[in-house]
Amino acid sequence: MRALQIDPVDNVAVAVQAVPPGSPVDIRSDLTIAAREAIPVGHKLALRDIAAGDMVIKYGVPIGRASRDIARGSHVHTQNVEDITTQLCLEYAATFQREVKA
């Protein structure tokens, strides 16, 4: 089974094929993780333990906040990730406005 870590700072990888529970998932030549549960194709897998409240990082940027502890090898999706789209948009808008005024 394979999954892609898009950016070196990501704490998740994306499954490029459906992963059965317990299967080894090759992330990089130096990293293989056992899937704790089924991971559908295109879904995320935790590369390390992610504590509740920590940011889920994909593409090198936060895409959500862990709503509960997520163990290494677990499926990372809406059941354990809080949407932070509004927060990110507000932060981006504030940064943009400061830069325009400078």
N, CA, C and O atoms as CSV, one atom per row, in Angstrom:
chain,resi,resn,atom,element,x,y,z
A,1,MET,N,N,0.842,-1.172,0.000
A,1,MET,CA,C,0.000,0.000,0.000
A,1,MET,C,C,0.891,1.242,0.000
A,1,MET,O,O,2.000,1.234,0.536
A,2,ARG,N,N,0.382,2.295,-0.609
A,2,ARG,CA,C,1.166,3.534,-0.689
A,2,ARG,C,C,0.337,4.728,-0.239
A,2,ARG,O,O,-0.886,4.749,-0.375
A,3,ALA,N,N,1.037,5.717,0.300
A,3,ALA,CA,C,0.440,7.006,0.625
A,3,ALA,C,C,1.503,8.072,0.374
A,3,ALA,O,O,2.699,7.801,0.480
A,4,LEU,N,N,1.068,9.267,0.044
A,4,LEU,CA,C,1.985,10.361,-0.278
A,4,LEU,C,C,1.997,11.416,0.818
A,4,LEU,O,O,0.952,11.924,1.224
A,5,GLN,N,N,3.188,11.734,1.284
A,5,GLN,CA,C,3.387,12.879,2.166
A,5,GLN,C,C,3.754,14.027,1.234
A,5,GLN,O,O,4.819,14.013,0.616
A,6,ILE,N,N,2.884,15.011,1.133
A,6,ILE,CA,C,3.045,16.056,0.129
A,6,ILE,C,C,4.179,17.023,0.473
A,6,ILE,O,O,4.936,17.430,-0.408
A,7,ASP,N,N,4.295,17.389,1.744
A,7,ASP,CA,C,5.333,18.321,2.197
A,7,ASP,C,C,6.047,17.686,3.390
A,7,ASP,O,O,5.403,16.999,4.183
A,8,PRO,N,N,7.343,17.891,3.538
A,8,PRO,CA,C,8.073,17.261,4.655
A,8,PRO,C,C,7.535,17.609,6.040
A,8,PRO,O,O,7.744,16.835,6.974
A,9,VAL,N,N,6.856,18.730,6.211
A,9,VAL,CA,C,6.324,19.105,7.534
A,9,VAL,C,C,4.936,18.525,7.799
A,9,VAL,O,O,4.423,18.645,8.911
A,10,ASP,N,N,4.318,17.894,6.791
A,10,ASP,CA,C,2.979,17.329,6.958
A,10,ASP,C,C,2.965,16.256,8.047
A,10,ASP,O,O,3.906,15.474,8.181
A,11,ASN,N,N,1.870,16.236,8.828
A,11,ASN,CA,C,1.707,15.157,9.800
A,11,ASN,C,C,0.668,14.135,9.330
A,11,ASN,O,O,0.244,13.266,10.091
A,12,VAL,N,N,0.269,14.259,8.060
A,12,VAL,CA,C,-0.620,13.289,7.412
A,12,VAL,C,C,-0.078,12.968,6.020
A,12,VAL,O,O,0.693,13.731,5.438
A,13,ALA,N,N,-0.510,11.808,5.506
A,13,ALA,CA,C,-0.214,11.426,4.130
A,13,ALA,C,C,-1.536,11.018,3.490
A,13,ALA,O,O,-2.491,10.675,4.186
A,14,VAL,N,N,-1.585,11.056,2.165
A,14,VAL,CA,C,-2.805,10.740,1.421
A,14,VAL,C,C,-2.671,9.353,0.788
A,14,VAL,O,O,-1.708,9.069,0.075
A,15,ALA,N,N,-3.656,8.501,1.063
A,15,ALA,CA,C,-3.647,7.144,0.506
A,15,ALA,C,C,-3.898,7.199,-0.997
A,15,ALA,O,O,-4.870,7.809,-1.443
A,16,VAL,N,N,-3.028,6.566,-1.777
A,16,VAL,CA,C,-3.203,6.529,-3.233
A,16,VAL,C,C,-3.946,5.262,-3.665
A,16,VAL,O,O,-4.235,5.071,-4.846
A,17,GLN,N,N,-4.245,4.414,-2.703
A,17,GLN,CA,C,-5.082,3.239,-2.943
A,17,GLN,C,C,-5.749,2.907,-1.607
A,17,GLN,O,O,-5.248,3.285,-0.547
A,18,ALA,N,N,-6.867,2.210,-1.661
A,18,ALA,CA,C,-7.559,1.822,-0.433
A,18,ALA,C,C,-6.631,0.957,0.421
A,18,ALA,O,O,-5.947,0.070,-0.090
A,19,VAL,N,N,-6.618,1.226,1.720
A,19,VAL,CA,C,-5.724,0.524,2.641
A,19,VAL,C,C,-6.565,-0.267,3.652
A,19,VAL,O,O,-7.347,0.324,4.397
A,20,PRO,N,N,-6.413,-1.579,3.684
A,20,PRO,CA,C,-7.120,-2.377,4.692
A,20,PRO,C,C,-6.494,-2.190,6.078
A,20,PRO,O,O,-5.309,-1.871,6.180
A,21,PRO,N,N,-7.275,-2.384,7.142
A,21,PRO,CA,C,-6.715,-2.267,8.494
A,21,PRO,C,C,-5.549,-3.226,8.696
A,21,PRO,O,O,-5.577,-4.368,8.236
A,22,GLY,N,N,-4.527,-2.740,9.391
A,22,GLY,CA,C,-3.357,-3.562,9.691
A,22,GLY,C,C,-2.323,-3.642,8.591
A,22,GLY,O,O,-1.243,-4.194,8.801
A,23,SER,N,N,-2.627,-3.103,7.426
A,23,SER,CA,C,-1.691,-3.165,6.299
A,23,SER,C,C,-0.544,-2.187,6.483
A,23,SER,O,O,-0.741,-1.092,7.009
A,24,PRO,N,N,0.665,-2.574,6.050
A,24,PRO,CA,C,1.768,-1.623,6.043
A,24,PRO,C,C,1.554,-0.609,4.909
A,24,PRO,O,O,1.149,-0.966,3.802
A,25,VAL,N,N,1.832,0.648,5.212
A,25,VAL,CA,C,1.682,1.721,4.222
A,25,VAL,C,C,3.043,2.372,4.037
A,25,VAL,O,O,3.609,2.927,4.980
A,26,ASP,N,N,3.567,2.300,2.818
A,26,ASP,CA,C,4.861,2.917,2.495
A,26,ASP,C,C,4.644,4.393,2.208
A,26,ASP,O,O,3.927,4.763,1.279
A,27,ILE,N,N,5.282,5.236,3.029
A,27,ILE,CA,C,5.176,6.686,2.872
A,27,ILE,C,C,6.392,7.201,2.100
A,27,ILE,O,O,6.265,7.896,1.092
A,28,ARG,N,N,7.554,6.845,2.596
A,28,ARG,CA,C,8.835,7.186,1.958
A,28,ARG,C,C,9.713,5.953,2.069
A,28,ARG,O,O,9.334,4.964,2.697
A,29,SER,N,N,10.876,6.013,1.462
A,29,SER,CA,C,11.777,4.860,1.530
A,29,SER,C,C,12.186,4.553,2.975
A,29,SER,O,O,12.539,3.419,3.296
A,30,ASP,N,N,12.136,5.565,3.839
A,30,ASP,CA,C,12.544,5.376,5.237
A,30,ASP,C,C,11.364,5.370,6.210
A,30,ASP,O,O,11.574,5.445,7.421
A,31,LEU,N,N,10.119,5.282,5.705
A,31,LEU,CA,C,8.961,5.345,6.601
A,31,LEU,C,C,7.824,4.457,6.108
A,31,LEU,O,O,7.256,4.682,5.040
A,32,THR,N,N,7.509,3.454,6.902
A,32,THR,CA,C,6.354,2.589,6.675
A,32,THR,C,C,5.544,2.584,7.965
A,32,THR,O,O,6.096,2.433,9.055
A,33,ILE,N,N,4.224,2.750,7.832
A,33,ILE,CA,C,3.330,2.822,8.985
A,33,ILE,C,C,2.238,1.779,8.815
A,33,ILE,O,O,1.726,1.589,7.712
A,34,ALA,N,N,1.876,1.098,9.904
A,34,ALA,CA,C,0.761,0.155,9.865
A,34,ALA,C,C,-0.549,0.930,10.020
A,34,ALA,O,O,-0.703,1.723,10.950
A,35,ALA,N,N,-1.482,0.696,9.110
A,35,ALA,CA,C,-2.795,1.342,9.191
A,35,ALA,C,C,-3.574,0.746,10.354
A,35,ALA,O,O,-3.719,-0.472,10.450
A,36,ARG,N,N,-4.072,1.596,11.230
A,36,ARG,CA,C,-4.844,1.135,12.389
A,36,ARG,C,C,-6.280,0.778,12.007
A,36,ARG,O,O,-6.957,0.042,12.726
A,37,GLU,N,N,-6.732,1.299,10.886
A,37,GLU,CA,C,-8.094,1.079,10.415
A,37,GLU,C,C,-8.097,1.232,8.898
A,37,GLU,O,O,-7.074,1.586,8.311
A,38,ALA,N,N,-9.218,0.974,8.267
A,38,ALA,CA,C,-9.317,1.132,6.814
A,38,ALA,C,C,-9.150,2.604,6.445
A,38,ALA,O,O,-9.716,3.485,7.092
A,39,ILE,N,N,-8.371,2.858,5.404
A,39,ILE,CA,C,-8.165,4.214,4.890
A,39,ILE,C,C,-8.632,4.207,3.434
A,39,ILE,O,O,-7.998,3.568,2.594
A,40,PRO,N,N,-9.732,4.906,3.117
A,40,PRO,CA,C,-10.186,4.950,1.720
A,40,PRO,C,C,-9.194,5.716,0.837
A,40,PRO,O,O,-8.472,6.593,1.313
A,41,VAL,N,N,-9.171,5.374,-0.441
A,41,VAL,CA,C,-8.302,6.071,-1.388
A,41,VAL,C,C,-8.619,7.574,-1.338
A,41,VAL,O,O,-9.783,7.973,-1.304
A,42,GLY,N,N,-7.572,8.390,-1.334
A,42,GLY,CA,C,-7.725,9.839,-1.295
A,42,GLY,C,C,-7.887,10.412,0.102
A,42,GLY,O,O,-7.914,11.631,0.273
A,43,HIS,N,N,-7.995,9.544,1.104
A,43,HIS,CA,C,-8.144,10.024,2.481
A,43,HIS,C,C,-6.788,10.076,3.175
A,43,HIS,O,O,-5.795,9.553,2.670
A,44,LYS,N,N,-6.765,10.717,4.340
A,44,LYS,CA,C,-5.519,10.956,5.059
A,44,LYS,C,C,-5.267,9.909,6.140
A,44,LYS,O,O,-6.192,9.329,6.710
A,45,LEU,N,N,-3.986,9.692,6.398
A,45,LEU,CA,C,-3.483,8.769,7.406
A,45,LEU,C,C,-2.513,9.560,8.282
A,45,LEU,O,O,-1.670,10.292,7.762
A,46,ALA,N,N,-2.622,9.424,9.600
A,46,ALA,CA,C,-1.723,10.139,10.514
A,46,ALA,C,C,-0.318,9.540,10.458
A,46,ALA,O,O,-0.140,8.331,10.604
A,47,LEU,N,N,0.670,10.400,10.246
A,47,LEU,CA,C,2.067,9.948,10.189
A,47,LEU,C,C,2.684,9.827,11.575
A,47,LEU,O,O,3.694,9.145,11.755
A,48,ARG,N,N,2.081,10.482,12.539
A,48,ARG,CA,C,2.533,10.423,13.939
A,48,ARG,C,C,1.314,10.699,14.809
A,48,ARG,O,O,0.260,11.079,14.298
A,49,ASP,N,N,1.447,10.517,16.080
A,49,ASP,CA,C,0.351,10.854,16.980
A,49,ASP,C,C,0.082,12.352,16.887
A,49,ASP,O,O,1.008,13.162,16.881
A,50,ILE,N,N,-1.202,12.708,16.815
A,50,ILE,CA,C,-1.622,14.108,16.765
A,50,ILE,C,C,-2.542,14.315,17.963
A,50,ILE,O,O,-3.590,13.676,18.057
A,51,ALA,N,N,-2.164,15.191,18.868
A,51,ALA,CA,C,-2.954,15.435,20.077
A,51,ALA,C,C,-4.179,16.292,19.767
A,51,ALA,O,O,-4.158,17.125,18.860
A,52,ALA,N,N,-5.238,16.075,20.532
A,52,ALA,CA,C,-6.433,16.910,20.410
A,52,ALA,C,C,-6.018,18.374,20.532
A,52,ALA,O,O,-5.272,18.737,21.441
A,53,GLY,N,N,-6.496,19.202,19.628
A,53,GLY,CA,C,-6.155,20.630,19.623
A,53,GLY,C,C,-4.998,20.980,18.713
A,53,GLY,O,O,-4.831,22.146,18.352
A,54,ASP,N,N,-4.191,19.997,18.332
A,54,ASP,CA,C,-3.069,20.260,17.423
A,54,ASP,C,C,-3.583,20.440,15.995
A,54,ASP,O,O,-4.638,19.920,15.630
A,55,MET,N,N,-2.833,21.170,15.212
A,55,MET,CA,C,-3.181,21.373,13.817
A,55,MET,C,C,-2.854,20.124,12.989
A,55,MET,O,O,-1.842,19.458,13.211
A,56,VAL,N,N,-3.728,19.832,12.041
A,56,VAL,CA,C,-3.467,18.805,11.043
A,56,VAL,C,C,-2.825,19.528,9.872
A,56,VAL,O,O,-3.397,20.468,9.320
A,57,ILE,N,N,-1.636,19.083,9.497
A,57,ILE,CA,C,-0.838,19.776,8.480
A,57,ILE,C,C,-0.789,18.940,7.203
A,57,ILE,O,O,-0.393,17.775,7.220
A,58,LYS,N,N,-1.203,19.567,6.086
A,58,LYS,CA,C,-1.142,18.958,4.754
A,58,LYS,C,C,-0.754,20.079,3.800
A,58,LYS,O,O,-1.172,21.219,4.007
A,59,TYR,N,N,0.013,19.804,2.785
A,59,TYR,CA,C,0.546,20.815,1.865
A,59,TYR,C,C,1.466,21.796,2.593
A,59,TYR,O,O,1.741,22.881,2.080
A,60,GLY,N,N,1.938,21.429,3.771
A,60,GLY,CA,C,2.798,22.309,4.553
A,60,GLY,C,C,2.054,23.389,5.311
A,60,GLY,O,O,2.682,24.284,5.877
A,61,VAL,N,N,0.724,23.329,5.335
A,61,VAL,CA,C,-0.089,24.345,6.024
A,61,VAL,C,C,-1.190,23.660,6.831
A,61,VAL,O,O,-1.566,22.527,6.532
A,62,PRO,N,N,-1.710,24.344,7.856
A,62,PRO,CA,C,-2.822,23.761,8.629
A,62,PRO,C,C,-4.070,23.648,7.765
A,62,PRO,O,O,-4.419,24.572,7.031
A,63,ILE,N,N,-4.739,22.497,7.863
A,63,ILE,CA,C,-6.002,22.308,7.138
A,63,ILE,C,C,-7.148,22.017,8.102
A,63,ILE,O,O,-8.307,21.956,7.691
A,64,GLY,N,N,-6.833,21.840,9.367
A,64,GLY,CA,C,-7.841,21.545,10.372
A,64,GLY,C,C,-7.183,21.393,11.726
A,64,GLY,O,O,-5.960,21.445,11.851
A,65,ARG,N,N,-8.024,21.202,12.752
A,65,ARG,CA,C,-7.535,21.011,14.119
A,65,ARG,C,C,-8.065,19.664,14.607
A,65,ARG,O,O,-9.244,19.354,14.434
A,66,ALA,N,N,-7.196,18.874,15.210
A,66,ALA,CA,C,-7.616,17.577,15.735
A,66,ALA,C,C,-8.669,17.792,16.819
A,66,ALA,O,O,-8.424,18.492,17.802
A,67,SER,N,N,-9.836,17.191,16.637
A,67,SER,CA,C,-10.914,17.345,17.616
A,67,SER,C,C,-10.783,16.327,18.746
A,67,SER,O,O,-11.474,16.423,19.760
A,68,ARG,N,N,-9.901,15.360,18.565
A,68,ARG,CA,C,-9.565,14.371,19.591
A,68,ARG,C,C,-8.188,13.825,19.260
A,68,ARG,O,O,-7.661,14.079,18.177
A,69,ASP,N,N,-7.609,13.087,20.171
A,69,ASP,CA,C,-6.304,12.478,19.898
A,69,ASP,C,C,-6.425,11.553,18.689
A,69,ASP,O,O,-7.395,10.808,18.554
A,70,ILE,N,N,-5.416,11.616,17.811
A,70,ILE,CA,C,-5.376,10.769,16.621
A,70,ILE,C,C,-4.062,9.986,16.676
A,70,ILE,O,O,-2.979,10.570,16.664
A,71,ALA,N,N,-4.171,8.676,16.735
A,71,ALA,CA,C,-2.976,7.829,16.821
A,71,ALA,C,C,-2.324,7.660,15.452
A,71,ALA,O,O,-2.997,7.673,14.421
A,72,ARG,N,N,-1.022,7.504,15.463
A,72,ARG,CA,C,-0.261,7.214,14.243
A,72,ARG,C,C,-0.908,6.043,13.517
A,72,ARG,O,O,-1.221,5.026,14.136
A,73,GLY,N,N,-1.109,6.178,12.203
A,73,GLY,CA,C,-1.700,5.123,11.397
A,73,GLY,C,C,-3.213,5.185,11.304
A,73,GLY,O,O,-3.821,4.367,10.614
A,74,SER,N,N,-3.839,6.150,11.991
A,74,SER,CA,C,-5.304,6.268,11.978
A,74,SER,C,C,-5.800,7.062,10.778
A,74,SER,O,O,-5.077,7.869,10.194
A,75,HIS,N,N,-7.046,6.807,10.433
A,75,HIS,CA,C,-7.761,7.563,9.401
A,75,HIS,C,C,-8.003,8.971,9.939
A,75,HIS,O,O,-8.542,9.133,11.033
A,76,VAL,N,N,-7.608,9.986,9.179
A,76,VAL,CA,C,-7.781,11.380,9.558
A,76,VAL,C,C,-8.845,11.975,8.644
A,76,VAL,O,O,-8.637,12.119,7.440
A,77,HIS,N,N,-9.985,12.316,9.231
A,77,HIS,CA,C,-11.110,12.814,8.431
A,77,HIS,C,C,-12.062,13.580,9.350
A,77,HIS,O,O,-11.685,13.965,10.456
A,78,THR,N,N,-13.272,13.798,8.899
A,78,THR,CA,C,-14.221,14.640,9.632
A,78,THR,C,C,-14.566,14.101,11.018
A,78,THR,O,O,-15.014,14.869,11.869
A,79,GLN,N,N,-14.373,12.814,11.271
A,79,GLN,CA,C,-14.690,12.258,12.582
A,79,GLN,C,C,-13.702,12.689,13.661
A,79,GLN,O,O,-13.991,12.573,14.852
A,80,ASN,N,N,-12.528,13.190,13.244
A,80,ASN,CA,C,-11.527,13.575,14.242
A,80,ASN,C,C,-10.804,14.882,13.911
A,80,ASN,O,O,-9.776,15.195,14.511
A,81,VAL,N,N,-11.345,15.647,12.949
A,81,VAL,CA,C,-10.740,16.927,12.560
A,81,VAL,C,C,-11.812,18.007,12.507
A,81,VAL,O,O,-12.861,17.837,11.884
A,82,GLU,N,N,-11.527,19.111,13.169
A,82,GLU,CA,C,-12.411,20.277,13.167
A,82,GLU,C,C,-12.064,21.176,11.987
A,82,GLU,O,O,-10.892,21.450,11.732
A,83,ASP,N,N,-13.074,21.629,11.278
A,83,ASP,CA,C,-12.891,22.546,10.143
A,83,ASP,C,C,-12.445,23.910,10.673
A,83,ASP,O,O,-13.075,24.463,11.574
A,84,ILE,N,N,-11.375,24.445,10.121
A,84,ILE,CA,C,-10.878,25.765,10.540
A,84,ILE,C,C,-10.866,26.750,9.373
A,84,ILE,O,O,-10.118,27.727,9.392
A,85,THR,N,N,-11.686,26.500,8.366
A,85,THR,CA,C,-11.710,27.351,7.178
A,85,THR,C,C,-11.985,28.804,7.538
A,85,THR,O,O,-11.289,29.697,7.055
A,86,THR,N,N,-12.986,29.061,8.374
A,86,THR,CA,C,-13.332,30.437,8.754
A,86,THR,C,C,-12.159,31.104,9.460
A,86,THR,O,O,-11.820,32.248,9.154
A,87,GLN,N,N,-11.538,30.400,10.401
A,87,GLN,CA,C,-10.386,30.950,11.118
A,87,GLN,C,C,-9.263,31.306,10.149
A,87,GLN,O,O,-8.683,32.388,10.245
A,88,LEU,N,N,-8.953,30.407,9.220
A,88,LEU,CA,C,-7.873,30.663,8.265
A,88,LEU,C,C,-8.201,31.852,7.360
A,88,LEU,O,O,-7.326,32.664,7.059
A,89,CYS,N,N,-9.462,31.952,6.926
A,89,CYS,CA,C,-9.863,33.080,6.073
A,89,CYS,C,C,-9.738,34.400,6.819
A,89,CYS,O,O,-9.270,35.386,6.249
A,90,LEU,N,N,-10.149,34.438,8.086
A,90,LEU,CA,C,-10.043,35.664,8.878
A,90,LEU,C,C,-8.586,36.061,9.091
A,90,LEU,O,O,-8.242,37.241,9.014
A,91,GLU,N,N,-7.729,35.070,9.362
A,91,GLU,CA,C,-6.299,35.353,9.541
A,91,GLU,C,C,-5.683,35.861,8.243
A,91,GLU,O,O,-4.895,36.807,8.258
A,92,TYR,N,N,-6.034,35.247,7.134
A,92,TYR,CA,C,-5.523,35.691,5.833
A,92,TYR,C,C,-5.984,37.115,5.542
A,92,TYR,O,O,-5.192,37.948,5.100
A,93,ALA,N,N,-7.262,37.396,5.787
A,93,ALA,CA,C,-7.798,38.735,5.518
A,93,ALA,C,C,-7.092,39.775,6.371
A,93,ALA,O,O,-6.759,40.850,5.871
A,94,ALA,N,N,-6.855,39.485,7.644
A,94,ALA,CA,C,-6.174,40.433,8.529
A,94,ALA,C,C,-4.746,40.692,8.048
A,94,ALA,O,O,-4.289,41.835,8.040
A,95,THR,N,N,-4.050,39.642,7.651
A,95,THR,CA,C,-2.685,39.793,7.132
A,95,THR,C,C,-2.688,40.616,5.853
A,95,THR,O,O,-1.861,41.513,5.689
A,96,PHE,N,N,-3.605,40.320,4.951
A,96,PHE,CA,C,-3.705,41.043,3.694
A,96,PHE,C,C,-3.969,42.530,3.942
A,96,PHE,O,O,-3.342,43.382,3.313
A,97,GLN,N,N,-4.885,42.843,4.847
A,97,GLN,CA,C,-5.216,44.244,5.132
A,97,GLN,C,C,-4.019,44.973,5.723
A,97,GLN,O,O,-3.779,46.131,5.379
A,98,ARG,N,N,-3.254,44.317,6.614
A,98,ARG,CA,C,-2.057,44.959,7.166
A,98,ARG,C,C,-1.037,45.245,6.077
A,98,ARG,O,O,-0.411,46.306,6.071
A,99,GLU,N,N,-0.865,44.293,5.143
A,99,GLU,CA,C,0.117,44.466,4.072
A,99,GLU,C,C,-0.298,45.570,3.096
A,99,GLU,O,O,0.557,46.302,2.598
A,100,VAL,N,N,-1.572,45.697,2.823
A,100,VAL,CA,C,-2.076,46.723,1.896
A,100,VAL,C,C,-1.883,48.105,2.509
A,100,VAL,O,O,-1.572,49.059,1.796
A,101,LYS,N,N,-2.065,48.222,3.821
A,101,LYS,CA,C,-1.945,49.509,4.493
A,101,LYS,C,C,-0.487,49.913,4.696
A,101,LYS,O,O,-0.199,51.089,4.921
A,102,ALA,N,N,0.422,48.967,4.622
A,102,ALA,CA,C,1.849,49.259,4.884
A,102,ALA,C,C,2.512,49.963,3.728
A,102,ALA,O,O,3.702,50.274,3.794
